[in-house]
Amino acid sequence: MVKARISVEGDKSSRDCLALVDMGSTMTVVDVKVADEVGRKRTGRKRSFVTASGHKLKDEVVIFNRFKVEVYEDVTKILK
């Protein structure tokens, strides 16, 4: 996990914020409020998965116009 500044861009706007990002993941979880705010594209496809901590997530797969990650800090160094 890394602490990163992310930039999310949709059809309506863009937003920058800090997030914890799993750089080895194939999916990224974005708060629905942020997704709605920037105007993500709906696909109608549902996806469910279980996080490493055991949390079960199920929601729609959406598409952003742009999703940029700038690594800020390696969190694993802090946790040791």
PyMOL Python script that loads the backbone (N, CA, C, O; Angstrom):
from pymol import cmd

cmd.read_pdbstr("""\
ATOM      1  N   MET A   1       0.852  -1.181   0.000  1.00  0.00           N
ATOM      2  CA  MET A   1       0.000   0.000   0.000  1.00  0.00           C
ATOM      3  C   MET A   1       0.894   1.240   0.000  1.00  0.00           C
ATOM      4  O   MET A   1       1.928   1.288   0.666  1.00  0.00           O
ATOM      5  N   VAL A   2       0.471   2.213  -0.750  1.00  0.00           N
ATOM      6  CA  VAL A   2       1.181   3.485  -0.762  1.00  0.00           C
ATOM      7  C   VAL A   2       0.191   4.620  -0.570  1.00  0.00           C
ATOM      8  O   VAL A   2      -0.958   4.551  -1.008  1.00  0.00           O
ATOM      9  N   LYS A   3       0.661   5.659   0.093  1.00  0.00           N
ATOM     10  CA  LYS A   3      -0.123   6.885   0.201  1.00  0.00           C
ATOM     11  C   LYS A   3       0.140   7.650  -1.087  1.00  0.00           C
ATOM     12  O   LYS A   3       1.291   7.915  -1.432  1.00  0.00           O
ATOM     13  N   ALA A   4      -0.925   8.007  -1.797  1.00  0.00           N
ATOM     14  CA  ALA A   4      -0.748   8.627  -3.101  1.00  0.00           C
ATOM     15  C   ALA A   4      -1.747   9.749  -3.314  1.00  0.00           C
ATOM     16  O   ALA A   4      -2.852   9.736  -2.771  1.00  0.00           O
ATOM     17  N   ARG A   5      -1.340  10.709  -4.108  1.00  0.00           N
ATOM     18  CA  ARG A   5      -2.264  11.737  -4.562  1.00  0.00           C
ATOM     19  C   ARG A   5      -2.871  11.187  -5.847  1.00  0.00           C
ATOM     20  O   ARG A   5      -2.153  10.778  -6.759  1.00  0.00           O
ATOM     21  N   ILE A   6      -4.198  11.183  -5.908  1.00  0.00           N
ATOM     22  CA  ILE A   6      -4.865  10.705  -7.113  1.00  0.00           C
ATOM     23  C   ILE A   6      -5.642  11.842  -7.750  1.00  0.00           C
ATOM     24  O   ILE A   6      -6.080  12.775  -7.076  1.00  0.00           O
ATOM     25  N   SER A   7      -5.800  11.745  -9.050  1.00  0.00           N
ATOM     26  CA  SER A   7      -6.601  12.691  -9.806  1.00  0.00           C
ATOM     27  C   SER A   7      -7.611  11.864 -10.582  1.00  0.00           C
ATOM     28  O   SER A   7      -7.236  10.987 -11.360  1.00  0.00           O
ATOM     29  N   VAL A   8      -8.894  12.143 -10.371  1.00  0.00           N
ATOM     30  CA  VAL A   8      -9.977  11.417 -11.026  1.00  0.00           C
ATOM     31  C   VAL A   8     -10.727  12.402 -11.918  1.00  0.00           C
ATOM     32  O   VAL A   8     -11.168  13.455 -11.458  1.00  0.00           O
ATOM     33  N   GLU A   9     -10.870  12.056 -13.191  1.00  0.00           N
ATOM     34  CA  GLU A   9     -11.555  12.941 -14.133  1.00  0.00           C
ATOM     35  C   GLU A   9     -12.716  12.198 -14.790  1.00  0.00           C
ATOM     36  O   GLU A   9     -12.555  11.083 -15.285  1.00  0.00           O
ATOM     37  N   GLY A  10     -13.886  12.832 -14.785  1.00  0.00           N
ATOM     38  CA  GLY A  10     -15.073  12.265 -15.425  1.00  0.00           C
ATOM     39  C   GLY A  10     -15.638  13.220 -16.448  1.00  0.00           C
ATOM     40  O   GLY A  10     -14.950  14.136 -16.898  1.00  0.00           O
ATOM     41  N   ASP A  11     -16.892  13.012 -16.819  1.00  0.00           N
ATOM     42  CA  ASP A  11     -17.533  13.863 -17.825  1.00  0.00           C
ATOM     43  C   ASP A  11     -17.897  15.250 -17.297  1.00  0.00           C
ATOM     44  O   ASP A  11     -17.998  16.199 -18.075  1.00  0.00           O
ATOM     45  N   LYS A  12     -18.096  15.377 -15.963  1.00  0.00           N
ATOM     46  CA  LYS A  12     -18.520  16.656 -15.378  1.00  0.00           C
ATOM     47  C   LYS A  12     -17.367  17.500 -14.850  1.00  0.00           C
ATOM     48  O   LYS A  12     -17.367  18.722 -15.005  1.00  0.00           O
ATOM     49  N   SER A  13     -16.387  16.856 -14.229  1.00  0.00           N
ATOM     50  CA  SER A  13     -15.301  17.610 -13.598  1.00  0.00           C
ATOM     51  C   SER A  13     -14.160  16.661 -13.250  1.00  0.00           C
ATOM     52  O   SER A  13     -14.148  15.500 -13.661  1.00  0.00           O
ATOM     53  N   SER A  14     -13.206  17.176 -12.488  1.00  0.00           N
ATOM     54  CA  SER A  14     -12.106  16.343 -11.986  1.00  0.00           C
ATOM     55  C   SER A  14     -11.908  16.672 -10.514  1.00  0.00           C
ATOM     56  O   SER A  14     -12.364  17.705 -10.024  1.00  0.00           O
ATOM     57  N   ARG A  15     -11.223  15.777  -9.824  1.00  0.00           N
ATOM     58  CA  ARG A  15     -10.996  15.978  -8.394  1.00  0.00           C
ATOM     59  C   ARG A  15      -9.670  15.357  -7.997  1.00  0.00           C
ATOM     60  O   ARG A  15      -9.340  14.249  -8.422  1.00  0.00           O
ATOM     61  N   ASP A  16      -8.911  16.075  -7.180  1.00  0.00           N
ATOM     62  CA  ASP A  16      -7.660  15.576  -6.616  1.00  0.00           C
ATOM     63  C   ASP A  16      -7.867  15.268  -5.144  1.00  0.00           C
ATOM     64  O   ASP A  16      -8.560  16.009  -4.447  1.00  0.00           O
ATOM     65  N   CYS A  17      -7.274  14.183  -4.664  1.00  0.00           N
ATOM     66  CA  CYS A  17      -7.349  13.852  -3.240  1.00  0.00           C
ATOM     67  C   CYS A  17      -6.239  12.862  -2.894  1.00  0.00           C
ATOM     68  O   CYS A  17      -5.565  12.333  -3.778  1.00  0.00           O
ATOM     69  N   LEU A  18      -6.062  12.621  -1.601  1.00  0.00           N
ATOM     70  CA  LEU A  18      -5.109  11.626  -1.136  1.00  0.00           C
ATOM     71  C   LEU A  18      -5.833  10.310  -0.919  1.00  0.00           C
ATOM     72  O   LEU A  18      -6.996  10.294  -0.514  1.00  0.00           O
ATOM     73  N   ALA A  19      -5.143   9.201  -1.190  1.00  0.00           N
ATOM     74  CA  ALA A  19      -5.751   7.882  -1.026  1.00  0.00           C
ATOM     75  C   ALA A  19      -4.678   6.859  -0.707  1.00  0.00           C
ATOM     76  O   ALA A  19      -3.498   7.076  -0.984  1.00  0.00           O
ATOM     77  N   LEU A  20      -5.092   5.741  -0.124  1.00  0.00           N
ATOM     78  CA  LEU A  20      -4.217   4.587   0.022  1.00  0.00           C
ATOM     79  C   LEU A  20      -4.457   3.708  -1.193  1.00  0.00           C
ATOM     80  O   LEU A  20      -5.594   3.331  -1.475  1.00  0.00           O
ATOM     81  N   VAL A  21      -3.398   3.382  -1.910  1.00  0.00           N
ATOM     82  CA  VAL A  21      -3.520   2.667  -3.175  1.00  0.00           C
ATOM     83  C   VAL A  21      -2.709   1.384  -3.125  1.00  0.00           C
ATOM     84  O   VAL A  21      -1.546   1.388  -2.720  1.00  0.00           O
ATOM     85  N   ASP A  22      -3.332   0.280  -3.541  1.00  0.00           N
ATOM     86  CA  ASP A  22      -2.638  -0.994  -3.692  1.00  0.00           C
ATOM     87  C   ASP A  22      -2.115  -1.038  -5.124  1.00  0.00           C
ATOM     88  O   ASP A  22      -2.880  -1.257  -6.063  1.00  0.00           O
ATOM     89  N   MET A  23      -0.819  -0.831  -5.286  1.00  0.00           N
ATOM     90  CA  MET A  23      -0.237  -0.722  -6.624  1.00  0.00           C
ATOM     91  C   MET A  23      -0.270  -2.043  -7.397  1.00  0.00           C
ATOM     92  O   MET A  23      -0.085  -2.039  -8.614  1.00  0.00           O
ATOM     93  N   GLY A  24      -0.502  -3.172  -6.722  1.00  0.00           N
ATOM     94  CA  GLY A  24      -0.560  -4.458  -7.401  1.00  0.00           C
ATOM     95  C   GLY A  24      -1.968  -4.905  -7.726  1.00  0.00           C
ATOM     96  O   GLY A  24      -2.164  -6.013  -8.226  1.00  0.00           O
ATOM     97  N   SER A  25      -2.943  -4.075  -7.457  1.00  0.00           N
ATOM     98  CA  SER A  25      -4.340  -4.441  -7.647  1.00  0.00           C
ATOM     99  C   SER A  25      -4.791  -4.229  -9.086  1.00  0.00           C
ATOM    100  O   SER A  25      -4.264  -3.370  -9.793  1.00  0.00           O
ATOM    101  N   THR A  26      -5.775  -5.024  -9.510  1.00  0.00           N
ATOM    102  CA  THR A  26      -6.344  -4.837 -10.842  1.00  0.00           C
ATOM    103  C   THR A  26      -7.569  -3.933 -10.813  1.00  0.00           C
ATOM    104  O   THR A  26      -8.044  -3.499 -11.863  1.00  0.00           O
ATOM    105  N   MET A  27      -8.087  -3.644  -9.617  1.00  0.00           N
ATOM    106  CA  MET A  27      -9.256  -2.781  -9.458  1.00  0.00           C
ATOM    107  C   MET A  27      -8.925  -1.688  -8.453  1.00  0.00           C
ATOM    108  O   MET A  27      -8.085  -1.874  -7.573  1.00  0.00           O
ATOM    109  N   THR A  28      -9.586  -0.559  -8.590  1.00  0.00           N
ATOM    110  CA  THR A  28      -9.442   0.534  -7.640  1.00  0.00           C
ATOM    111  C   THR A  28     -10.818   0.900  -7.114  1.00  0.00           C
ATOM    112  O   THR A  28     -11.767   1.026  -7.888  1.00  0.00           O
ATOM    113  N   VAL A  29     -10.934   1.070  -5.813  1.00  0.00           N
ATOM    114  CA  VAL A  29     -12.202   1.439  -5.199  1.00  0.00           C
ATOM    115  C   VAL A  29     -12.211   2.947  -4.985  1.00  0.00           C
ATOM    116  O   VAL A  29     -11.308   3.500  -4.358  1.00  0.00           O
ATOM    117  N   VAL A  30     -13.236   3.602  -5.511  1.00  0.00           N
ATOM    118  CA  VAL A  30     -13.391   5.045  -5.377  1.00  0.00           C
ATOM    119  C   VAL A  30     -14.736   5.298  -4.708  1.00  0.00           C
ATOM    120  O   VAL A  30     -15.741   4.682  -5.061  1.00  0.00           O
ATOM    121  N   ASP A  31     -14.745   6.199  -3.749  1.00  0.00           N
ATOM    122  CA  ASP A  31     -15.984   6.551  -3.057  1.00  0.00           C
ATOM    123  C   ASP A  31     -17.044   6.973  -4.070  1.00  0.00           C
ATOM    124  O   ASP A  31     -16.764   7.731  -4.999  1.00  0.00           O
ATOM    125  N   VAL A  32     -18.258   6.473  -3.880  1.00  0.00           N
ATOM    126  CA  VAL A  32     -19.349   6.755  -4.818  1.00  0.00           C
ATOM    127  C   VAL A  32     -19.645   8.250  -4.917  1.00  0.00           C
ATOM    128  O   VAL A  32     -20.057   8.725  -5.975  1.00  0.00           O
ATOM    129  N   LYS A  33     -19.441   8.996  -3.835  1.00  0.00           N
ATOM    130  CA  LYS A  33     -19.673  10.452  -3.878  1.00  0.00           C
ATOM    131  C   LYS A  33     -18.706  11.124  -4.844  1.00  0.00           C
ATOM    132  O   LYS A  33     -19.092  12.019  -5.595  1.00  0.00           O
ATOM    133  N   VAL A  34     -17.444  10.689  -4.822  1.00  0.00           N
ATOM    134  CA  VAL A  34     -16.441  11.246  -5.737  1.00  0.00           C
ATOM    135  C   VAL A  34     -16.780  10.844  -7.170  1.00  0.00           C
ATOM    136  O   VAL A  34     -16.710  11.667  -8.083  1.00  0.00           O
ATOM    137  N   ALA A  35     -17.148   9.578  -7.366  1.00  0.00           N
ATOM    138  CA  ALA A  35     -17.498   9.098  -8.705  1.00  0.00           C
ATOM    139  C   ALA A  35     -18.679   9.878  -9.279  1.00  0.00           C
ATOM    140  O   ALA A  35     -18.666  10.260 -10.449  1.00  0.00           O
ATOM    141  N   ASP A  36     -19.697  10.111  -8.454  1.00  0.00           N
ATOM    142  CA  ASP A  36     -20.857  10.885  -8.904  1.00  0.00           C
ATOM    143  C   ASP A  36     -20.487  12.332  -9.203  1.00  0.00           C
ATOM    144  O   ASP A  36     -20.948  12.913 -10.186  1.00  0.00           O
ATOM    145  N   GLU A  37     -19.654  12.901  -8.348  1.00  0.00           N
ATOM    146  CA  GLU A  37     -19.259  14.308  -8.495  1.00  0.00           C
ATOM    147  C   GLU A  37     -18.550  14.559  -9.824  1.00  0.00           C
ATOM    148  O   GLU A  37     -18.826  15.556 -10.492  1.00  0.00           O
ATOM    149  N   VAL A  38     -17.647  13.673 -10.210  1.00  0.00           N
ATOM    150  CA  VAL A  38     -16.872  13.910 -11.432  1.00  0.00           C
ATOM    151  C   VAL A  38     -17.568  13.401 -12.689  1.00  0.00           C
ATOM    152  O   VAL A  38     -17.171  13.752 -13.801  1.00  0.00           O
ATOM    153  N   GLY A  39     -18.596  12.582 -12.526  1.00  0.00           N
ATOM    154  CA  GLY A  39     -19.354  12.112 -13.681  1.00  0.00           C
ATOM    155  C   GLY A  39     -18.764  10.890 -14.353  1.00  0.00           C
ATOM    156  O   GLY A  39     -18.393  10.944 -15.526  1.00  0.00           O
ATOM    157  N   ARG A  40     -18.672   9.800 -13.632  1.00  0.00           N
ATOM    158  CA  ARG A  40     -18.127   8.564 -14.191  1.00  0.00           C
ATOM    159  C   ARG A  40     -19.093   7.966 -15.198  1.00  0.00           C
ATOM    160  O   ARG A  40     -20.283   8.283 -15.192  1.00  0.00           O
ATOM    161  N   LYS A  41     -18.576   7.093 -16.069  1.00  0.00           N
ATOM    162  CA  LYS A  41     -19.408   6.418 -17.064  1.00  0.00           C
ATOM    163  C   LYS A  41     -19.879   5.085 -16.488  1.00  0.00           C
ATOM    164  O   LYS A  41     -19.065   4.281 -16.033  1.00  0.00           O
ATOM    165  N   ARG A  42     -21.174   4.855 -16.507  1.00  0.00           N
ATOM    166  CA  ARG A  42     -21.751   3.613 -15.991  1.00  0.00           C
ATOM    167  C   ARG A  42     -21.604   2.510 -17.032  1.00  0.00           C
ATOM    168  O   ARG A  42     -21.737   2.755 -18.231  1.00  0.00           O
ATOM    169  N   THR A  43     -21.325   1.284 -16.562  1.00  0.00           N
ATOM    170  CA  THR A  43     -21.197   0.145 -17.475  1.00  0.00           C
ATOM    171  C   THR A  43     -22.347  -0.844 -17.320  1.00  0.00           C
ATOM    172  O   THR A  43     -22.631  -1.617 -18.236  1.00  0.00           O
ATOM    173  N   GLY A  44     -23.015  -0.822 -16.154  1.00  0.00           N
ATOM    174  CA  GLY A  44     -24.064  -1.794 -15.883  1.00  0.00           C
ATOM    175  C   GLY A  44     -23.540  -3.134 -15.411  1.00  0.00           C
ATOM    176  O   GLY A  44     -24.322  -4.004 -15.028  1.00  0.00           O
ATOM    177  N   ARG A  45     -22.231  -3.314 -15.433  1.00  0.00           N
ATOM    178  CA  ARG A  45     -21.617  -4.575 -14.983  1.00  0.00           C
ATOM    179  C   ARG A  45     -21.366  -4.510 -13.485  1.00  0.00           C
ATOM    180  O   ARG A  45     -20.856  -3.510 -12.979  1.00  0.00           O
ATOM    181  N   LYS A  46     -21.721  -5.563 -12.784  1.00  0.00           N
ATOM    182  CA  LYS A  46     -21.477  -5.657 -11.340  1.00  0.00           C
ATOM    183  C   LYS A  46     -20.222  -6.490 -11.095  1.00  0.00           C
ATOM    184  O   LYS A  46     -19.916  -7.416 -11.846  1.00  0.00           O
ATOM    185  N   ARG A  47     -19.515  -6.145 -10.045  1.00  0.00           N
ATOM    186  CA  ARG A  47     -18.293  -6.875  -9.670  1.00  0.00           C
ATOM    187  C   ARG A  47     -18.290  -7.027  -8.162  1.00  0.00           C
ATOM    188  O   ARG A  47     -18.613  -6.080  -7.445  1.00  0.00           O
ATOM    189  N   SER A  48     -17.935  -8.193  -7.674  1.00  0.00           N
ATOM    190  CA  SER A  48     -17.816  -8.380  -6.235  1.00  0.00           C
ATOM    191  C   SER A  48     -16.467  -9.016  -5.937  1.00  0.00           C
ATOM    192  O   SER A  48     -15.955  -9.823  -6.713  1.00  0.00           O
ATOM    193  N   PHE A  49     -15.909  -8.637  -4.804  1.00  0.00           N
ATOM    194  CA  PHE A  49     -14.640  -9.212  -4.373  1.00  0.00           C
ATOM    195  C   PHE A  49     -14.502  -9.042  -2.878  1.00  0.00           C
ATOM    196  O   PHE A  49     -15.243  -8.287  -2.250  1.00  0.00           O
ATOM    197  N   VAL A  50     -13.538  -9.757  -2.316  1.00  0.00           N
ATOM    198  CA  VAL A  50     -13.267  -9.712  -0.880  1.00  0.00           C
ATOM    199  C   VAL A  50     -11.885  -9.099  -0.688  1.00  0.00           C
ATOM    200  O   VAL A  50     -10.919  -9.519  -1.325  1.00  0.00           O
ATOM    201  N   THR A  51     -11.794  -8.104   0.194  1.00  0.00           N
ATOM    202  CA  THR A  51     -10.510  -7.463   0.462  1.00  0.00           C
ATOM    203  C   THR A  51      -9.639  -8.371   1.325  1.00  0.00           C
ATOM    204  O   THR A  51     -10.123  -9.360   1.876  1.00  0.00           O
ATOM    205  N   ALA A  52      -8.375  -8.040   1.439  1.00  0.00           N
ATOM    206  CA  ALA A  52      -7.455  -8.819   2.265  1.00  0.00           C
ATOM    207  C   ALA A  52      -7.898  -8.852   3.726  1.00  0.00           C
ATOM    208  O   ALA A  52      -7.584  -9.801   4.444  1.00  0.00           O
ATOM    209  N   SER A  53      -8.621  -7.830   4.173  1.00  0.00           N
ATOM    210  CA  SER A  53      -9.099  -7.791   5.555  1.00  0.00           C
ATOM    211  C   SER A  53     -10.437  -8.511   5.733  1.00  0.00           C
ATOM    212  O   SER A  53     -10.982  -8.546   6.836  1.00  0.00           O
ATOM    213  N   GLY A  54     -10.971  -9.089   4.640  1.00  0.00           N
ATOM    214  CA  GLY A  54     -12.197  -9.859   4.731  1.00  0.00           C
ATOM    215  C   GLY A  54     -13.481  -9.106   4.416  1.00  0.00           C
ATOM    216  O   GLY A  54     -14.565  -9.687   4.476  1.00  0.00           O
ATOM    217  N   HIS A  55     -13.379  -7.835   4.084  1.00  0.00           N
ATOM    218  CA  HIS A  55     -14.571  -7.062   3.729  1.00  0.00           C
ATOM    219  C   HIS A  55     -15.079  -7.479   2.347  1.00  0.00           C
ATOM    220  O   HIS A  55     -14.299  -7.601   1.402  1.00  0.00           O
ATOM    221  N   LYS A  56     -16.381  -7.693   2.239  1.00  0.00           N
ATOM    222  CA  LYS A  56     -16.992  -8.055   0.964  1.00  0.00           C
ATOM    223  C   LYS A  56     -17.536  -6.797   0.301  1.00  0.00           C
ATOM    224  O   LYS A  56     -18.308  -6.049   0.902  1.00  0.00           O
ATOM    225  N   LEU A  57     -17.128  -6.574  -0.935  1.00  0.00           N
ATOM    226  CA  LEU A  57     -17.570  -5.405  -1.685  1.00  0.00           C
ATOM    227  C   LEU A  57     -18.277  -5.857  -2.950  1.00  0.00           C
ATOM    228  O   LEU A  57     -17.833  -6.792  -3.617  1.00  0.00           O
ATOM    229  N   LYS A  58     -19.376  -5.197  -3.281  1.00  0.00           N
ATOM    230  CA  LYS A  58     -20.079  -5.470  -4.526  1.00  0.00           C
ATOM    231  C   LYS A  58     -20.659  -4.160  -5.028  1.00  0.00           C
ATOM    232  O   LYS A  58     -21.399  -3.480  -4.318  1.00  0.00           O
ATOM    233  N   ASP A  59     -20.313  -3.817  -6.256  1.00  0.00           N
ATOM    234  CA  ASP A  59     -20.823  -2.581  -6.834  1.00  0.00           C
ATOM    235  C   ASP A  59     -20.624  -2.619  -8.337  1.00  0.00           C
ATOM    236  O   ASP A  59     -20.127  -3.594  -8.901  1.00  0.00           O
ATOM    237  N   GLU A  60     -21.021  -1.547  -8.955  1.00  0.00           N
ATOM    238  CA  GLU A  60     -20.918  -1.452 -10.408  1.00  0.00           C
ATOM    239  C   GLU A  60     -19.507  -1.067 -10.828  1.00  0.00           C
ATOM    240  O   GLU A  60     -18.852  -0.257 -10.173  1.00  0.00           O
ATOM    241  N   VAL A  61     -19.050  -1.656 -11.923  1.00  0.00           N
ATOM    242  CA  VAL A  61     -17.790  -1.259 -12.536  1.00  0.00           C
ATOM    243  C   VAL A  61     -18.070   0.003 -13.335  1.00  0.00           C
ATOM    244  O   VAL A  61     -18.979   0.030 -14.165  1.00  0.00           O
ATOM    245  N   VAL A  62     -17.289   1.050 -13.085  1.00  0.00           N
ATOM    246  CA  VAL A  62     -17.463   2.310 -13.808  1.00  0.00           C
ATOM    247  C   VAL A  62     -16.159   2.692 -14.492  1.00  0.00           C
ATOM    248  O   VAL A  62     -15.099   2.142 -14.191  1.00  0.00           O
ATOM    249  N   ILE A  63     -16.250   3.630 -15.403  1.00  0.00           N
ATOM    250  CA  ILE A  63     -15.080   4.078 -16.155  1.00  0.00           C
ATOM    251  C   ILE A  63     -14.924   5.581 -15.963  1.00  0.00           C
ATOM    252  O   ILE A  63     -15.890   6.339 -16.051  1.00  0.00           O
ATOM    253  N   PHE A  64     -13.685   5.996 -15.700  1.00  0.00           N
ATOM    254  CA  PHE A  64     -13.348   7.416 -15.622  1.00  0.00           C
ATOM    255  C   PHE A  64     -12.631   7.812 -16.901  1.00  0.00           C
ATOM    256  O   PHE A  64     -12.002   6.972 -17.544  1.00  0.00           O
ATOM    257  N   ASN A  65     -12.716   9.073 -17.273  1.00  0.00           N
ATOM    258  CA  ASN A  65     -11.979   9.561 -18.438  1.00  0.00           C
ATOM    259  C   ASN A  65     -10.475   9.484 -18.190  1.00  0.00           C
ATOM    260  O   ASN A  65      -9.687   9.198 -19.091  1.00  0.00           O
ATOM    261  N   ARG A  66     -10.108   9.748 -16.945  1.00  0.00           N
ATOM    262  CA  ARG A  66      -8.682   9.731 -16.580  1.00  0.00           C
ATOM    263  C   ARG A  66      -8.567   9.416 -15.109  1.00  0.00           C
ATOM    264  O   ARG A  66      -9.352   9.912 -14.301  1.00  0.00           O
ATOM    265  N   PHE A  67      -7.587   8.586 -14.747  1.00  0.00           N
ATOM    266  CA  PHE A  67      -7.309   8.251 -13.351  1.00  0.00           C
ATOM    267  C   PHE A  67      -5.802   8.240 -13.195  1.00  0.00           C
ATOM    268  O   PHE A  67      -5.122   7.363 -13.727  1.00  0.00           O
ATOM    269  N   LYS A  68      -5.281   9.211 -12.468  1.00  0.00           N
ATOM    270  CA  LYS A  68      -3.839   9.365 -12.337  1.00  0.00           C
ATOM    271  C   LYS A  68      -3.428   9.141 -10.889  1.00  0.00           C
ATOM    272  O   LYS A  68      -4.076   9.643  -9.970  1.00  0.00           O
ATOM    273  N   VAL A  69      -2.357   8.391 -10.687  1.00  0.00           N
ATOM    274  CA  VAL A  69      -1.835   8.126  -9.348  1.00  0.00           C
ATOM    275  C   VAL A  69      -0.409   8.637  -9.268  1.00  0.00           C
ATOM    276  O   VAL A  69       0.442   8.261 -10.075  1.00  0.00           O
ATOM    277  N   GLU A  70      -0.150   9.504  -8.285  1.00  0.00           N
ATOM    278  CA  GLU A  70       1.211   9.977  -8.008  1.00  0.00           C
ATOM    279  C   GLU A  70       1.603   9.426  -6.650  1.00  0.00           C
ATOM    280  O   GLU A  70       1.023   9.820  -5.638  1.00  0.00           O
ATOM    281  N   VAL A  71       2.572   8.527  -6.604  1.00  0.00           N
ATOM    282  CA  VAL A  71       2.975   7.919  -5.341  1.00  0.00           C
ATOM    283  C   VAL A  71       3.579   8.991  -4.446  1.00  0.00           C
ATOM    284  O   VAL A  71       4.474   9.733  -4.853  1.00  0.00           O
ATOM    285  N   TYR A  72       3.078   9.055  -3.234  1.00  0.00           N
ATOM    286  CA  TYR A  72       3.477  10.074  -2.268  1.00  0.00           C
ATOM    287  C   TYR A  72       4.420   9.501  -1.220  1.00  0.00           C
ATOM    288  O   TYR A  72       5.425  10.119  -0.870  1.00  0.00           O
ATOM    289  N   GLU A  73       4.085   8.311  -0.720  1.00  0.00           N
ATOM    290  CA  GLU A  73       4.869   7.737   0.364  1.00  0.00           C
ATOM    291  C   GLU A  73       4.592   6.247   0.457  1.00  0.00           C
ATOM    292  O   GLU A  73       3.447   5.819   0.311  1.00  0.00           O
ATOM    293  N   ASP A  74       5.625   5.451   0.699  1.00  0.00           N
ATOM    294  CA  ASP A  74       5.473   4.010   0.858  1.00  0.00           C
ATOM    295  C   ASP A  74       5.009   3.727   2.280  1.00  0.00           C
ATOM    296  O   ASP A  74       5.795   3.844   3.221  1.00  0.00           O
ATOM    297  N   VAL A  75       3.750   3.358   2.448  1.00  0.00           N
ATOM    298  CA  VAL A  75       3.154   3.143   3.756  1.00  0.00           C
ATOM    299  C   VAL A  75       3.757   1.943   4.468  1.00  0.00           C
ATOM    300  O   VAL A  75       3.783   1.916   5.699  1.00  0.00           O
ATOM    301  N   THR A  76       4.241   0.956   3.735  1.00  0.00           N
ATOM    302  CA  THR A  76       4.796  -0.244   4.374  1.00  0.00           C
ATOM    303  C   THR A  76       6.000   0.114   5.247  1.00  0.00           C
ATOM    304  O   THR A  76       6.250  -0.566   6.242  1.00  0.00           O
ATOM    305  N   LYS A  77       6.738   1.142   4.907  1.00  0.00           N
ATOM    306  CA  LYS A  77       7.877   1.577   5.719  1.00  0.00           C
ATOM    307  C   LYS A  77       7.396   2.162   7.048  1.00  0.00           C
ATOM    308  O   LYS A  77       8.061   2.015   8.074  1.00  0.00           O
ATOM    309  N   ILE A  78       6.251   2.818   7.022  1.00  0.00           N
ATOM    310  CA  ILE A  78       5.699   3.410   8.241  1.00  0.00           C
ATOM    311  C   ILE A  78       5.168   2.329   9.162  1.00  0.00           C
ATOM    312  O   ILE A  78       5.302   2.430  10.381  1.00  0.00           O
ATOM    313  N   LEU A  79       4.564   1.293   8.591  1.00  0.00           N
ATOM    314  CA  LEU A  79       3.923   0.250   9.385  1.00  0.00           C
ATOM    315  C   LEU A  79       4.912  -0.698  10.056  1.00  0.00           C
ATOM    316  O   LEU A  79       4.533  -1.408  10.988  1.00  0.00           O
ATOM    317  N   LYS A  80       6.153  -0.729   9.618  1.00  0.00           N
ATOM    318  CA  LYS A  80       7.161  -1.636  10.205  1.00  0.00           C
ATOM    319  C   LYS A  80       7.720  -1.097  11.500  1.00  0.00           C
ATOM    320  O   LYS A  80       8.573  -1.734  12.117  1.00  0.00           O
TER     321      LYS A  80
END
""", "prot")
cmd.dss("prot")
cmd.show_as("cartoon", "prot")
cmd.util.cbc("prot")
cmd.orient("prot")
